[in-house]
Amino acid sequence: GAGVSQSPSNKVTEKGKDVELRCDPISGHTALYWYRQSLGQGLEFLIYFQGNSAPDKSGLPSDRFSAERTGGSVSTLTIQRTQQEDSAVYLCASSYRTGSYEQYFGPGTRLTVT
Amino acid sequence: KNEVEQSPQNLTAQEGEFITINCSYSVGISALHWLQQHPGGGIVSLFMLSSGKKKHGRLIATINIQEKHSSLHITASHPRDSAVYICAVRSGLDSGAGSYQLTFGKGTKLSVIP
């Protein structure tokens, strides 16, 4: 079956603009995660969704970042008023459930803020 | 917060060599992941383990819970093994709050020369 897909693969935007990044998890996976990988930095957790439960937003770096997951499937990560430090690769992953389940990663969206 | 340290940061090996990448963490965990990231950026999960040893083809992962240490071994290395290898840990119990969050090491860049 299809893996995790993300769109767009690349996004260049001007400072101050809003951007939306999309993630389509593997069908049947109830857990969805967003991560960020900045240049020269390791991966960092941003936000997590599990089924219909309230998301864990503890990793979001500022209130300019938000995410939603509609119908327990597709997720959108929105960054408002983008800043140059937001430039990074944004990765989405899904797993069957939380706990001892492997996470499957999407190809990522490379965001460049000019 | 768990601190995850990987060594070495960079590793160059001749084709056929046996390779070891190390990962240490500071706080007890429920699971440890080894991930592979190719130059194109895609991330693949290699192993998820909470005790003992796992083997898949030429890859072997071990974990010592008491010493808070894991190793990834590659036997008979090949140029196609060239990638960044990332260790990530999940803290806490499967049912505990925050247990789904992964904390990542900064990665080990492996180059295998023909």
gemmi code that builds the backbone of each chain (N, CA, C; Angstrom):
import gemmi

chains = {
    "A": [
        ("GLY", (0.821, -1.194, 0.000), (0.000, 0.000, 0.000), (0.858, 1.248, 0.000)),
        ("ALA", (0.226, 2.399, -0.166), (0.950, 3.654, -0.239), (1.518, 3.998, 1.125)),
        ("GLY", (2.658, 4.686, 1.095), (3.260, 5.150, 2.332), (2.713, 6.496, 2.712)),
        ("VAL", (3.395, 7.167, 3.634), (3.019, 8.511, 4.046), (3.416, 9.475, 2.931)),
        ("SER", (2.499, 10.333, 2.540), (2.826, 11.318, 1.511), (2.703, 12.721, 2.075)),
        ("GLN", (3.510, 13.619, 1.541), (3.513, 15.008, 1.988), (3.545, 15.915, 0.765)),
        ("SER", (2.903, 17.056, 0.924), (2.936, 18.035, -0.157), (2.913, 19.445, 0.417)),
        ("PRO", (3.544, 20.396, -0.279), (4.421, 20.173, -1.430), (5.750, 19.565, -0.983)),
        ("SER", (6.560, 19.134, -1.935), (7.871, 18.605, -1.575), (8.839, 19.741, -1.269)),
        ("ASN", (8.662, 20.846, -1.961), (9.462, 22.038, -1.729), (8.558, 23.258, -1.703)),
        ("LYS", (8.874, 24.202, -0.809), (8.095, 25.433, -0.752), (9.038, 26.584, -0.449)),
        ("VAL", (9.024, 27.572, -1.327), (9.790, 28.792, -1.080), (8.783, 29.907, -0.846)),
        ("THR", (8.938, 30.626, 0.234), (8.001, 31.685, 0.557), (8.742, 32.901, 1.083)),
        ("GLU", (8.069, 34.020, 0.985), (8.670, 35.257, 1.493), (8.386, 35.399, 2.981)),
        ("LYS", (9.305, 35.990, 3.671), (9.127, 36.276, 5.097), (7.818, 37.014, 5.319)),
        ("GLY", (7.061, 36.568, 6.303), (5.800, 37.215, 6.634), (4.577, 36.553, 6.036)),
        ("LYS", (4.777, 35.680, 5.041), (3.650, 34.980, 4.421), (3.268, 33.765, 5.265)),
        ("ASP", (2.039, 33.295, 5.082), (1.573, 32.071, 5.731), (1.795, 30.892, 4.778)),
        ("VAL", (2.086, 29.723, 5.352), (2.228, 28.521, 4.531), (1.442, 27.376, 5.163)),
        ("GLU", (0.996, 26.462, 4.299), (0.313, 25.255, 4.758), (1.032, 24.037, 4.197)),
        ("LEU", (1.339, 23.107, 5.058), (1.992, 21.863, 4.666), (1.020, 20.715, 4.943)),
        ("ARG", (0.982, 19.773, 4.005), (-0.024, 18.713, 4.106), (0.635, 17.357, 4.302)),
        ("CYS", (-0.047, 16.513, 5.061), (0.425, 15.149, 5.302), (-0.737, 14.174, 5.141)),
        ("ASP", (-0.535, 13.147, 4.323), (-1.490, 12.060, 4.188), (-0.883, 10.821, 4.828)),
        ("PRO", (-1.398, 10.377, 5.965), (-0.801, 9.224, 6.631), (-1.185, 7.922, 5.932)),
        ("ILE", (-0.585, 6.851, 6.355), (-0.940, 5.529, 5.857), (-2.358, 5.208, 6.314)),
        ("SER", (-3.147, 4.687, 5.410), (-4.533, 4.368, 5.717), (-4.605, 3.414, 6.910)),
        ("GLY", (-5.454, 3.758, 7.874), (-5.617, 2.910, 9.051), (-4.722, 3.286, 10.216)),
        ("HIS", (-3.762, 4.160, 9.967), (-2.904, 4.618, 11.056), (-3.621, 5.715, 11.841)),
        ("THR", (-3.720, 5.504, 13.150), (-4.455, 6.476, 13.958), (-3.551, 7.535, 14.567)),
        ("ALA", (-2.266, 7.282, 14.632), (-1.331, 8.238, 15.227), (-0.574, 8.971, 14.126)),
        ("LEU", (-0.437, 10.281, 14.282), (0.257, 11.106, 13.287), (1.144, 12.101, 14.025)),
        ("TYR", (2.354, 12.255, 13.522), (3.368, 13.090, 14.176), (3.938, 14.080, 13.162)),
        ("TRP", (4.238, 15.269, 13.622), (4.993, 16.244, 12.824), (6.337, 16.491, 13.510)),
        ("TYR", (7.396, 16.506, 12.695), (8.741, 16.797, 13.172), (9.362, 17.870, 12.286)),
        ("ARG", (10.414, 18.505, 12.800), (11.140, 19.494, 12.020), (12.626, 19.164, 12.079)),
        ("GLN", (13.284, 19.328, 10.933), (14.728, 19.112, 10.869), (15.356, 20.361, 10.265)),
        ("SER", (15.956, 21.168, 11.124), (16.622, 22.383, 10.649), (18.024, 22.042, 10.189)),
        ("LEU", (18.580, 22.893, 9.310), (19.899, 22.638, 8.741), (20.922, 22.500, 9.858)),
        ("GLY", (21.634, 21.386, 9.843), (22.671, 21.172, 10.837), (22.166, 20.772, 12.203)),
        ("GLN", (20.860, 20.651, 12.334), (20.272, 20.277, 13.621), (19.637, 18.900, 13.519)),
        ("GLY", (19.377, 18.322, 14.658), (18.669, 17.045, 14.680), (17.178, 17.254, 14.489)),
        ("LEU", (16.477, 16.157, 14.438), (15.020, 16.201, 14.342), (14.426, 16.645, 15.671)),
        ("GLU", (13.350, 17.420, 15.606), (12.655, 17.788, 16.825), (11.159, 17.562, 16.658)),
        ("PHE", (10.549, 17.111, 17.736), (9.115, 16.849, 17.754), (8.338, 18.162, 17.752)),
        ("LEU", (7.251, 18.215, 16.979), (6.408, 19.401, 16.950), (5.042, 19.138, 17.576)),
        ("ILE", (4.297, 18.159, 17.023), (2.930, 17.947, 17.452), (2.539, 16.516, 17.147)),
        ("TYR", (1.567, 16.017, 17.901), (1.145, 14.628, 17.785), (-0.378, 14.542, 17.852)),
        ("PHE", (-0.949, 13.709, 17.001), (-2.383, 13.433, 16.998), (-2.593, 11.937, 17.219)),
        ("GLN", (-3.570, 11.592, 18.032), (-3.962, 10.194, 18.212), (-5.481, 10.121, 18.159)),
        ("GLY", (-5.992, 9.548, 17.096), (-7.422, 9.373, 16.958), (-8.165, 10.685, 17.137)),
        ("ASN", (-9.185, 10.656, 17.973), (-9.996, 11.851, 18.215), (-9.574, 12.597, 19.473)),
        ("SER", (-8.481, 12.161, 20.086), (-8.009, 12.820, 21.306), (-7.430, 14.189, 20.981)),
        ("ALA", (-7.395, 15.053, 21.999), (-6.774, 16.368, 21.815), (-5.301, 16.191, 21.476)),
        ("PRO", (-4.799, 16.951, 20.507), (-3.399, 16.791, 20.110), (-2.450, 17.292, 21.191)),
        ("ASP", (-1.266, 16.722, 21.183), (-0.186, 17.206, 22.053), (0.606, 18.242, 21.264)),
        ("LYS", (0.475, 19.501, 21.640), (1.125, 20.588, 20.906), (2.399, 21.068, 21.598)),
        ("SER", (2.885, 20.290, 22.539), (3.960, 20.778, 23.402), (5.256, 21.089, 22.663)),
        ("GLY", (5.431, 20.541, 21.457), (6.664, 20.786, 20.720), (6.613, 21.972, 19.778)),
        ("LEU", (5.446, 22.594, 19.625), (5.343, 23.717, 18.692), (6.190, 24.879, 19.212)),
        ("PRO", (7.056, 25.464, 18.367), (8.008, 26.470, 18.846), (7.395, 27.828, 19.152)),
        ("SER", (6.263, 28.157, 18.551), (5.627, 29.443, 18.838), (4.159, 29.365, 18.452)),
        ("ASP", (3.400, 30.407, 18.807), (1.970, 30.397, 18.484), (1.718, 30.700, 17.013)),
        ("ARG", (2.781, 30.896, 16.245), (2.595, 31.037, 14.797), (2.371, 29.677, 14.136)),
        ("PHE", (2.670, 28.636, 14.875), (2.523, 27.270, 14.361), (1.226, 26.667, 14.865)),
        ("SER", (0.500, 26.017, 13.970), (-0.697, 25.297, 14.372), (-0.867, 24.110, 13.447)),
        ("ALA", (-1.644, 23.144, 13.876), (-1.902, 21.977, 13.034), (-3.277, 21.453, 13.332)),
        ("GLU", (-3.861, 20.851, 12.327), (-5.134, 20.190, 12.516), (-5.139, 18.886, 11.747)),
        ("ARG", (-6.034, 18.035, 12.163), (-6.181, 16.746, 11.497), (-7.664, 16.509, 11.300)),
        ("THR", (-8.090, 16.505, 10.065), (-9.515, 16.396, 9.762), (-9.902, 14.943, 9.549)),
        ("GLY", (-10.996, 14.555, 10.185), (-11.524, 13.209, 9.997), (-10.572, 12.109, 10.400)),
        ("GLY", (-9.627, 12.429, 11.247), (-8.687, 11.419, 11.712), (-7.724, 10.936, 10.644)),
        ("SER", (-7.611, 11.693, 9.539), (-6.724, 11.250, 8.462), (-5.725, 12.339, 8.103)),
        ("VAL", (-6.025, 13.119, 7.074), (-5.106, 14.136, 6.567), (-4.835, 15.196, 7.632)),
        ("SER", (-3.584, 15.640, 7.673), (-3.207, 16.696, 8.609), (-2.575, 17.859, 7.856)),
        ("THR", (-2.822, 19.052, 8.377), (-2.216, 20.260, 7.819), (-1.463, 20.999, 8.913)),
        ("LEU", (-0.222, 21.322, 8.630), (0.590, 22.156, 9.533), (0.641, 23.544, 8.933)),
        ("THR", (0.220, 24.530, 9.692), (0.189, 25.908, 9.215), (1.195, 26.749, 9.978)),
        ("ILE", (1.974, 27.510, 9.245), (2.905, 28.456, 9.853), (2.494, 29.849, 9.391)),
        ("GLN", (2.149, 30.687, 10.345), (1.727, 32.051, 10.020), (2.919, 33.005, 10.139)),
        ("ARG", (2.889, 34.030, 9.316), (3.914, 35.086, 9.382), (5.304, 34.465, 9.437)),
        ("THR", (5.641, 33.690, 8.424), (6.884, 32.925, 8.435), (8.100, 33.809, 8.660)),
        ("GLN", (9.076, 33.226, 9.355), (10.356, 33.868, 9.627), (11.457, 33.018, 9.009)),
        ("GLN", (12.631, 33.606, 8.810), (13.727, 32.872, 8.193), (14.127, 31.659, 9.030)),
        ("GLU", (14.003, 31.765, 10.341), (14.376, 30.618, 11.178), (13.401, 29.443, 11.063)),
        ("ASP", (12.276, 29.661, 10.345), (11.346, 28.559, 10.107), (11.825, 27.662, 8.969)),
        ("SER", (12.832, 28.104, 8.237), (13.360, 27.300, 7.132), (13.872, 25.967, 7.665)),
        ("ALA", (13.358, 24.882, 7.120), (13.694, 23.548, 7.617), (12.984, 22.530, 6.737)),
        ("VAL", (13.259, 21.270, 7.005), (12.472, 20.190, 6.412), (11.453, 19.748, 7.452)),
        ("TYR", (10.201, 19.753, 7.052), (9.115, 19.355, 7.952), (8.695, 17.940, 7.571)),
        ("LEU", (8.802, 17.050, 8.541), (8.538, 15.633, 8.311), (7.290, 15.199, 9.055)),
        ("CYS", (6.524, 14.378, 8.406), (5.334, 13.792, 9.003), (5.557, 12.289, 9.121)),
        ("ALA", (5.035, 11.703, 10.161), (5.122, 10.255, 10.336), (3.789, 9.745, 10.859)),
        ("SER", (3.486, 8.502, 10.586), (2.282, 7.913, 11.154), (2.602, 6.528, 11.694)),
        ("SER", (1.792, 6.094, 12.627), (1.919, 4.733, 13.144), (0.536, 4.181, 13.409)),
        ("TYR", (0.461, 2.862, 13.499), (-0.841, 2.197, 13.666), (-1.537, 2.733, 14.911)),
        ("ARG", (-0.792, 2.810, 15.992), (-1.258, 3.411, 17.235), (-0.045, 3.974, 17.935)),
        ("THR", (-0.239, 4.579, 19.062), (0.903, 5.005, 19.867), (1.457, 3.795, 20.600)),
        ("GLY", (2.506, 4.006, 21.338), (3.118, 2.913, 22.072), (4.126, 2.177, 21.206)),
        ("SER", (4.165, 0.906, 21.322), (5.231, 0.128, 20.680), (4.930, -0.150, 19.221)),
        ("TYR", (4.695, 0.885, 18.477), (4.430, 0.745, 17.057), (5.417, 1.589, 16.266)),
        ("GLU", (5.923, 0.985, 15.200), (6.897, 1.643, 14.364), (6.279, 2.869, 13.693)),
        ("GLN", (7.074, 3.915, 13.556), (6.627, 5.106, 12.852), (7.139, 5.069, 11.417)),
        ("TYR", (6.268, 5.409, 10.500), (6.615, 5.467, 9.078), (6.658, 6.931, 8.660)),
        ("PHE", (7.787, 7.322, 8.088), (8.015, 8.726, 7.771), (7.656, 9.043, 6.318)),
        ("GLY", (7.148, 10.248, 6.121), (6.954, 10.767, 4.779), (8.255, 11.347, 4.247)),
        ("PRO", (8.250, 11.790, 2.990), (9.467, 12.308, 2.352), (9.844, 13.710, 2.815)),
        ("GLY", (8.916, 14.391, 3.480), (9.215, 15.716, 3.997), (8.876, 16.832, 3.027)),
        ("THR", (8.694, 18.016, 3.591), (8.539, 19.255, 2.817), (9.690, 20.172, 3.192)),
        ("ARG", (10.455, 20.565, 2.184), (11.565, 21.499, 2.432), (11.027, 22.917, 2.317)),
        ("LEU", (11.014, 23.644, 3.417), (10.517, 25.015, 3.440), (11.687, 25.982, 3.490)),
        ("THR", (11.685, 26.919, 2.560), (12.703, 27.973, 2.536), (12.005, 29.316, 2.636)),
        ("VAL", (12.357, 30.080, 3.656), (11.774, 31.415, 3.848), (12.833, 32.442, 3.468)),
        ("THR", (12.510, 33.255, 2.473), (13.501, 34.225, 1.958), (13.258, 35.626, 2.509)),
    ],
    "B": [
        ("LYS", (14.324, 16.029, 30.565), (14.333, 15.682, 29.153), (15.499, 14.746, 28.857)),
        ("ASN", (15.230, 13.759, 28.004), (16.283, 12.812, 27.672), (17.312, 13.455, 26.754)),
        ("GLU", (18.573, 13.217, 27.070), (19.657, 13.673, 26.216), (20.167, 12.459, 25.443)),
        ("VAL", (20.224, 12.590, 24.129), (20.651, 11.473, 23.281), (21.944, 11.865, 22.587)),
        ("GLU", (22.970, 11.081, 22.806), (24.277, 11.344, 22.220), (24.670, 10.209, 21.284)),
        ("GLN", (25.123, 10.568, 20.097), (25.575, 9.566, 19.147), (27.058, 9.757, 18.876)),
        ("SER", (27.721, 8.647, 18.614), (29.123, 8.728, 18.203), (29.433, 7.592, 17.242)),
        ("PRO", (30.329, 7.837, 16.280), (30.903, 9.136, 15.975), (29.903, 10.019, 15.217)),
        ("GLN", (30.269, 11.297, 15.043), (29.422, 12.193, 14.235), (29.569, 11.864, 12.764)),
        ("ASN", (30.785, 11.573, 12.361), (31.098, 11.225, 10.981), (31.945, 9.969, 10.965)),
        ("LEU", (31.725, 9.146, 9.959), (32.449, 7.887, 9.855), (32.668, 7.568, 8.389)),
        ("THR", (33.929, 7.335, 8.028), (34.259, 6.903, 6.668), (34.849, 5.510, 6.746)),
        ("ALA", (34.341, 4.616, 5.926), (34.794, 3.231, 5.964), (35.043, 2.720, 4.556)),
        ("GLN", (35.903, 1.724, 4.453), (36.123, 1.043, 3.187), (35.050, -0.025, 3.013)),
        ("GLU", (34.663, -0.235, 1.792), (33.676, -1.272, 1.496), (34.124, -2.598, 2.118)),
        ("GLY", (33.202, -3.271, 2.776), (33.493, -4.553, 3.400), (33.789, -4.470, 4.880)),
        ("GLU", (34.075, -3.272, 5.382), (34.412, -3.125, 6.792), (33.184, -3.323, 7.679)),
        ("PHE", (33.445, -3.714, 8.920), (32.415, -3.837, 9.953), (32.292, -2.470, 10.636)),
        ("ILE", (31.068, -1.998, 10.748), (30.830, -0.642, 11.249), (30.004, -0.689, 12.519)),
        ("THR", (30.369, 0.174, 13.470), (29.584, 0.309, 14.697), (29.276, 1.777, 14.950)),
        ("ILE", (28.024, 2.060, 15.210), (27.573, 3.399, 15.580), (26.936, 3.287, 16.964)),
        ("ASN", (27.289, 4.221, 17.834), (26.846, 4.145, 19.218), (25.838, 5.229, 19.569)),
        ("CYS", (24.972, 4.905, 20.531), (23.954, 5.837, 21.004), (23.819, 5.686, 22.510)),
        ("SER", (23.914, 6.798, 23.232), (23.717, 6.789, 24.678), (22.623, 7.781, 25.030)),
        ("TYR", (21.877, 7.470, 26.069), (20.800, 8.353, 26.494), (20.835, 8.487, 28.004)),
        ("SER", (20.185, 9.523, 28.509), (20.380, 9.874, 29.923), (19.274, 9.382, 30.850)),
        ("VAL", (18.094, 9.139, 30.308), (16.944, 8.771, 31.138), (16.356, 7.474, 30.623)),
        ("GLY", (15.818, 6.649, 31.534), (15.222, 5.389, 31.135), (14.169, 5.554, 30.054)),
        ("ILE", (14.092, 4.577, 29.178), (13.225, 4.685, 28.015), (12.299, 3.477, 27.915)),
        ("SER", (11.288, 3.604, 27.051), (10.436, 2.454, 26.761), (10.808, 1.808, 25.429)),
        ("ALA", (11.445, 2.574, 24.559), (11.869, 1.996, 23.277), (12.918, 2.891, 22.635)),
        ("LEU", (13.719, 2.288, 21.786), (14.745, 3.023, 21.046), (14.604, 2.684, 19.572)),
        ("HIS", (14.708, 3.700, 18.742), (14.602, 3.519, 17.291), (15.940, 3.832, 16.633)),
        ("TRP", (16.262, 3.061, 15.609), (17.343, 3.430, 14.698), (16.708, 3.761, 13.354)),
        ("LEU", (17.061, 4.936, 12.832), (16.516, 5.422, 11.568), (17.661, 5.654, 10.588)),
        ("GLN", (17.336, 5.546, 9.307), (18.312, 5.788, 8.253), (17.787, 6.908, 7.361)),
        ("GLN", (18.629, 7.908, 7.130), (18.229, 9.020, 6.263), (19.223, 9.125, 5.118)),
        ("HIS", (18.709, 8.888, 3.900), (19.555, 8.949, 2.715), (19.722, 10.393, 2.262)),
        ("PRO", (20.726, 10.647, 1.409), (20.995, 12.021, 0.956), (19.772, 12.735, 0.418)),
        ("GLY", (18.838, 12.030, -0.175), (17.619, 12.660, -0.673), (16.709, 13.142, 0.434)),
        ("GLY", (16.953, 12.698, 1.656), (16.198, 13.184, 2.801), (15.196, 12.223, 3.376)),
        ("GLY", (14.809, 11.178, 2.624), (13.807, 10.257, 3.139), (14.308, 9.481, 4.336)),
        ("ILE", (13.431, 9.262, 5.294), (13.795, 8.547, 6.516), (13.105, 7.197, 6.535)),
        ("VAL", (13.894, 6.176, 6.856), (13.378, 4.828, 6.954), (13.667, 4.303, 8.351)),
        ("SER", (12.687, 3.684, 8.951), (12.899, 3.088, 10.255), (13.584, 1.740, 10.079)),
        ("LEU", (14.735, 1.559, 10.739), (15.474, 0.306, 10.626), (15.076, -0.672, 11.729)),
        ("PHE", (15.084, -0.183, 12.951), (14.785, -1.034, 14.096), (14.033, -0.233, 15.146)),
        ("MET", (13.210, -0.963, 15.900), (12.646, -0.447, 17.132), (12.863, -1.546, 18.164)),
        ("LEU", (13.553, -1.220, 19.248), (13.834, -2.252, 20.239), (13.789, -1.709, 21.644)),
        ("SER", (13.443, -2.569, 22.570), (13.394, -2.186, 23.974), (14.291, -3.069, 24.825)),
        ("SER", (14.808, -4.146, 24.257), (15.742, -4.998, 24.983), (16.458, -5.892, 23.986)),
        ("GLY", (17.613, -6.391, 24.403), (18.291, -7.419, 23.636), (18.856, -6.971, 22.307)),
        ("LYS", (18.529, -7.723, 21.287), (19.201, -7.597, 20.000), (18.220, -7.912, 18.889)),
        ("LYS", (18.353, -7.175, 17.764), (17.569, -7.484, 16.577), (18.499, -7.500, 15.378)),
        ("LYS", (18.166, -8.337, 14.404), (19.003, -8.475, 13.199), (18.107, -8.428, 11.980)),
        ("HIS", (18.576, -7.667, 10.969), (17.868, -7.632, 9.699), (18.913, -7.543, 8.604)),
        ("GLY", (19.096, -8.667, 7.907), (20.124, -8.695, 6.869), (21.499, -8.452, 7.459)),
        ("ARG", (22.184, -7.424, 6.954), (23.532, -7.117, 7.439), (23.523, -6.148, 8.623)),
        ("LEU", (22.363, -5.777, 9.065), (22.242, -4.818, 10.168), (21.886, -5.532, 11.461)),
        ("ILE", (22.556, -5.105, 12.528), (22.291, -5.651, 13.855), (22.170, -4.480, 14.825)),
        ("ALA", (21.153, -4.490, 15.660), (20.990, -3.457, 16.683), (20.934, -4.137, 18.039)),
        ("THR", (21.661, -3.567, 18.981), (21.656, -4.087, 20.353), (21.332, -2.954, 21.312)),
        ("ILE", (20.800, -3.303, 22.456), (20.533, -2.304, 23.477), (20.837, -2.879, 24.843)),
        ("ASN", (21.463, -2.059, 25.695), (21.731, -2.424, 27.083), (20.988, -1.419, 27.950)),
        ("ILE", (19.864, -1.836, 28.498), (18.996, -0.935, 29.251), (19.699, -0.409, 30.500)),
        ("GLN", (20.448, -1.292, 31.179), (21.116, -0.872, 32.417), (22.148, 0.211, 32.139)),
        ("GLU", (22.871, 0.071, 31.026), (23.918, 1.044, 30.695), (23.381, 2.206, 29.860)),
        ("LYS", (22.113, 2.185, 29.491), (21.497, 3.235, 28.673), (22.313, 3.456, 27.399)),
        ("HIS", (22.487, 2.369, 26.669), (23.358, 2.418, 25.499), (22.847, 1.449, 24.440)),
        ("SER", (22.958, 1.891, 23.191), (22.601, 1.034, 22.068), (23.667, 1.154, 20.994)),
        ("SER", (23.837, 0.083, 20.237), (24.754, 0.103, 19.105), (24.057, -0.407, 17.859)),
        ("LEU", (24.445, 0.180, 16.743), (24.009, -0.304, 15.428), (25.247, -0.793, 14.701)),
        ("HIS", (25.201, -2.033, 14.263), (26.332, -2.621, 13.549), (25.933, -2.895, 12.104)),
        ("ILE", (26.868, -2.663, 11.209), (26.673, -3.018, 9.801), (27.825, -3.945, 9.419)),
        ("THR", (27.480, -5.156, 8.996), (28.512, -6.092, 8.559), (28.689, -5.983, 7.044)),
        ("ALA", (29.909, -6.246, 6.582), (30.213, -6.228, 5.147), (29.645, -4.969, 4.496)),
        ("SER", (30.066, -3.803, 4.990), (29.490, -2.531, 4.533), (29.645, -2.350, 3.023)),
        ("HIS", (28.705, -1.598, 2.475), (28.622, -1.372, 1.035), (28.363, 0.107, 0.789)),
        ("PRO", (28.818, 0.652, -0.342), (28.557, 2.076, -0.609), (27.097, 2.482, -0.475)),
        ("ARG", (26.178, 1.573, -0.758), (24.763, 1.937, -0.640), (24.321, 2.112, 0.812)),
        ("ASP", (25.191, 1.717, 1.748), (24.895, 1.966, 3.163), (25.180, 3.411, 3.551)),
        ("SER", (25.795, 4.167, 2.666), (26.126, 5.568, 2.959), (24.848, 6.348, 3.224)),
        ("ALA", (24.771, 6.926, 4.397), (23.559, 7.618, 4.834), (23.841, 8.232, 6.202)),
        ("VAL", (22.848, 8.941, 6.720), (22.911, 9.405, 8.108), (22.065, 8.450, 8.944)),
        ("TYR", (22.633, 7.959, 10.008), (21.942, 7.032, 10.906), (21.579, 7.782, 12.184)),
        ("ILE", (20.312, 7.720, 12.530), (19.784, 8.518, 13.631), (19.211, 7.602, 14.705)),
        ("CYS", (19.598, 7.888, 15.935), (19.060, 7.175, 17.086), (17.968, 8.038, 17.708)),
        ("ALA", (16.857, 7.438, 18.087), (15.774, 8.190, 18.728), (15.213, 7.358, 19.866)),
        ("VAL", (14.877, 8.016, 20.975), (14.363, 7.282, 22.126), (12.977, 7.766, 22.495)),
        ("ARG", (12.193, 6.836, 23.005), (10.868, 7.162, 23.515), (10.890, 6.910, 25.004)),
        ("SER", (10.627, 7.956, 25.762), (10.717, 7.859, 27.207), (9.401, 7.410, 27.806)),
        ("GLY", (9.439, 6.900, 29.004), (8.227, 6.631, 29.750), (7.554, 5.346, 29.337)),
        ("LEU", (6.445, 5.083, 29.961), (5.680, 3.873, 29.713), (4.807, 4.077, 28.479)),
        ("ASP", (4.442, 2.974, 27.835), (3.601, 3.076, 26.655), (2.303, 3.815, 26.945)),
        ("SER", (1.786, 3.645, 28.153), (0.509, 4.268, 28.454), (0.675, 5.621, 29.123)),
        ("GLY", (1.911, 6.035, 29.319), (2.149, 7.277, 30.051), (2.111, 8.499, 29.162)),
        ("ALA", (1.818, 9.629, 29.762), (1.799, 10.887, 29.011), (3.191, 11.172, 28.466)),
        ("GLY", (3.236, 11.612, 27.244), (4.504, 11.967, 26.637), (5.295, 10.773, 26.169)),
        ("SER", (4.762, 9.596, 26.324), (5.551, 8.416, 25.985), (5.726, 8.258, 24.488)),
        ("TYR", (4.894, 8.926, 23.706), (4.970, 8.775, 22.271), (5.990, 9.707, 21.650)),
        ("GLN", (6.441, 10.709, 22.401), (7.389, 11.660, 21.839), (8.746, 11.015, 21.679)),
        ("LEU", (9.371, 11.251, 20.541), (10.724, 10.785, 20.308), (11.705, 11.934, 20.522)),
        ("THR", (12.829, 11.610, 21.170), (13.951, 12.534, 21.273), (15.067, 11.976, 20.408)),
        ("PHE", (15.601, 12.808, 19.541), (16.524, 12.339, 18.526), (17.968, 12.714, 18.838)),
        ("GLY", (18.888, 11.834, 18.442), (20.293, 12.206, 18.400), (20.553, 13.036, 17.150)),
        ("LYS", (21.743, 13.599, 17.057), (22.060, 14.464, 15.917), (22.471, 13.676, 14.676)),
        ("GLY", (22.603, 12.368, 14.813), (22.899, 11.554, 13.644), (24.380, 11.268, 13.455)),
        ("THR", (24.657, 10.176, 12.786), (26.021, 9.794, 12.390), (26.039, 9.683, 10.882)),
        ("LYS", (26.905, 10.492, 10.254), (27.004, 10.445, 8.797), (28.022, 9.397, 8.401)),
        ("LEU", (27.557, 8.372, 7.705), (28.408, 7.263, 7.273), (28.670, 7.361, 5.776)),
        ("SER", (29.928, 7.282, 5.423), (30.322, 7.215, 4.008), (31.119, 5.940, 3.813)),
        ("VAL", (30.671, 5.094, 2.897), (31.369, 3.853, 2.594), (31.987, 3.979, 1.218)),
        ("ILE", (33.305, 3.862, 1.181), (34.056, 4.081, -0.056), (34.323, 2.748, -0.743)),
        ("PRO", (34.101, 2.688, -2.067), (34.336, 1.414, -2.788), (35.803, 1.010, -2.724)),
    ],
}
model = gemmi.Model(1)
for chain_id, residues in chains.items():
    chain = gemmi.Chain(chain_id)
    for i, (resn, *xyz) in enumerate(residues, 1):
        res = gemmi.Residue()
        res.name, res.seqid = resn, gemmi.SeqId(i, " ")
        for name, pos in zip(("N", "CA", "C"), xyz):
            atom = gemmi.Atom()
            atom.name, atom.element = name, gemmi.Element(name[0])
            atom.pos, atom.b_iso = gemmi.Position(*pos), 0.0
            res.add_atom(atom)
        chain.add_residue(res)
    model.add_chain(chain)
structure = gemmi.Structure()
structure.add_model(model)
structure.setup_entities()
